[in-house]
Structure formats: structure tokens, C-alpha cells
């Protein structure tokens, strides 16, 4: 029996992986422009990191984590998200002691959640995320949201909107949660099993329910804004003011609560406004002022971040009929005719590769016509033809595979020739 890949995973084959490479390259590029530095954390962490950091009442911790005991009887979990591990690293490696604060970090890598399989949702998926940890400022919140917003615009996705809300501080959230319990308790039996379980543990999550989203009690629920103090309201107003200055279009969504327990104050999502897309949330994030202290870090250090799924980004590009400017060409295909020329072709291929060019040659001493067909399949920009006469004269024939023009040049001049022809591409 053929062994298949695990359910909820995917093989990313070469014709697709080239798109991933392009996207990841552009994400690293814009991260550098915004002065973020890459951080790489383990793919598995202590289970306690996520139960404490993400929250015991979240769907991630209760239903979706891949947890196992190692040979030392330690409970470990494949990371379901990137924030907790990044904050753990920030604390453990004392990044709070560095001269430059806040620390602006980004990551790209696989995450793991045991989720129901559907289009755009996998049990192993790749997230790009950023975290700004250290100091707190409405300008930082606005910059983080602006970065997320402009990532989609960078890829040509204009049909998006930012939903934003303030979750206040812990005391304000507690008062709001008590109001929600009073609001939902008399008729909680009308809601799904998850909402019943959340009523006393995390009532704000009822507002985020996908099953009962249209229920009249959700529509008439108290607004968190009414439970915010003046300081929280002022902070939120400052964030919105800076978003206006940055040209970020947004709408306030009073029911936006996000799925993780660690969020405070600013929370946001970026949605795609396309009825053909099933999973409309492309990106989400927010501020987590209490998480650093919760994980035994300095009490005065605050954080904010977001994460996006590259799988969903690819689906959004597809739904908007956006073609990525992928270059699947190679620079040169070396065609060698005859045993002696074949040996020279192998050396030339290696020399050009070491000079920085993408080069392929024929391994099987095929006839010239067959080798030229292979050059076409590789989308070679140029083919170099070496035969016995070229060897004797110290020359080679180079052919432009697009215009079909060809010329004979000295073998010693090939690198200079390619530098001239491919100038600006390297």
C-alpha cells in the first residue's frame, strides 16, 4: 500500500514552491523596510507555554494542539502559533536588556493545529508574523496594522478592509464579561455547545461564534466601548488618528474579540471583501500587554503583533486573479556535441554556476536537436553550443533562445558576455 501524506497536510511541488519563495522573499523585504529583524524559535515548546500564554479556555488549547510526551516524560507541543514562542525567547534571552527598544521581530515558519480540513485551512500551515515587544505607543499599534495592510497591497490585493476594536485593560474586560454573562445567561440554551461552555469561562468568545453569528442576542449584546475607561478610549482614539495619517482604511467592529486570551486594547483583523472566498479573515493580531508578565518577564514590557497564513494569501491572490511575477527561467543551457566537448561542457557548466549563473547541461550525450528541446523545457535564456570545431578554436556558439540570434565568441569571454546580456538581472 502506498503511504500517503497525513490528513490536513500538503506537498508543495516545485511549480508551487516557486510562488512560496517569491512571497516569502517579498515578506522578508518589506520586513526589512520596516526595520524588523528575523527570529527563529523551536517548532515544539513546553506545553505549559501555550496553556499559560494562549489560554486554557481557547479552542487552540482545548481542541487543536498536537501534544506529546517525550522520552524524558516532558509534555511538549508543536507550536500552534508564533507569539508565545517569540515572547518566551524575548524573556529567556533577555532581549529586554538590549539598547534598542522596542524589539521589532518577525518570523516565517510552519505551525500546527488539529483543525477540520477545508480549503485554505491545514493542520500544518505556514505563518508570517511580527511582534513588537518592549515599549507601548499608539504609533506602534498603527505601524503594525499599517504593515499588515500594506503587505496585501504590495501583492496587488486592494479589495480588503481592516476591522478594529479596543478590548480595554483586564479590569475593563472583567466588567464587560460580567455584563455579557447577565446578557446571555437566561437564553444560553439557544446557543451551540461551545458557547455554553464559554459562558462562564470566556463569554467574549460568544460574540465570535460562527455557528450562532446571526442570533439576536449577539446583535443586541452590550458594546465593549461602553465599558472602557477614559484612558483606554483615548489610547484607541490615538491609534485611529495615526491610522488615518497612514492612509489605512478601517471600520470599528464592536464584536471583534479575537480567539486568544492574551489580547488587550487594540485588536484587529484584515478581511477580503470577496463573496467567492470562504475564509474571509486573512490576518489578525493585537496588543498583549499582560503576556510578558504572565510568562515571568518584566512587568513593564508590552507587546503587539499579528500573523497571517501564506496559504490564505495564495487563495486571496487566486480569488483576485492576480498572477505573481514568477521567473521560472534559467540563464544558460550548455549543449555539447561529442565526448571531448561533453567534458568541456561539464567544466563550463560548473564554472558558470560558480560565477553566479543558473546553468544546466545534458547528462546523456543526446543529439543536438534533443538537447535544444531540453533547453526549451528549462526556459533557458541562452544556449551555449560546443562541438569539436569550437574546442579546437577556443570558441563557443551562444544562442538567444527568444530571438534565435546566435554568435560565436571566445570561450574566455563568456562571463563578460553574460554579464553584459543579463545586466540588471543579477
Secondary structure, 3 states (H helix, E strand, C coil): CCCCCCCCCCCCCHHHHHHHHHHHHHHHHHHHHCCCEECCCCCEEEHHHHHHHCCCCCHHHHHHCEEEECCCCCEEEECCCCHHHHHHHHHHCCHHHCCCCCEEEEEEEEEECCCCCECCECCEEEEEEEEEEECCCHHHHHHHHHHHHHHHHHCCCCCEEEEEEECCCHHHHHHHHHHHHHHHHCCHHHCCHHHHHHCCCCHHHHHHCCCCCCCHHHHCCCCHHHHCCHHHHHHHHHHHHHHHHHCCCEEECCCCCCCCCCCEEEEEEEEECCCCCCCCEEEEEEECCCHHHHCCCCCCCEEEEEEEEHHHHHHHHHHCCCCCCCCCCEEEEEEECCHHHHHHHHHHHHHHHHCCCCEEECCCCCCHHHHHHHHHHCCEEEEEEECHHHHHHCEEEEEECCCCCEEEEEHHHHHHHHHHHCCCCC
